[in-house]
């Protein structure tokens, strides 16, 4: 798991409306860490998950899910299909 440098997550304030799910913080002291972390990521979108630890605190982690590639239709042998 890769944590996000310079980005922190917190539970919403107890008086926050139900639609607020988390508070994210990039502090001025750590913003250079966050900018550097983003700059070092591969090109394309960066997906970040807000997760809950075993101690019930929130944290941010890189979502590394990769969509499986669809098989190339030319590689499928019609005789091996179950129908």
PyMOL commands that set and color helices and strands:
alter all, ss='L'
color gray80, all
select helices_A, chain A and resi 31-39+73-75+78-80
alter helices_A, ss='H'
color red, helices_A
select strands_A, chain A and resi 8-10+23-25+48-52+58-62
alter strands_A, ss='S'
color yellow, strands_A
deselect
rebuild
show_as cartoon
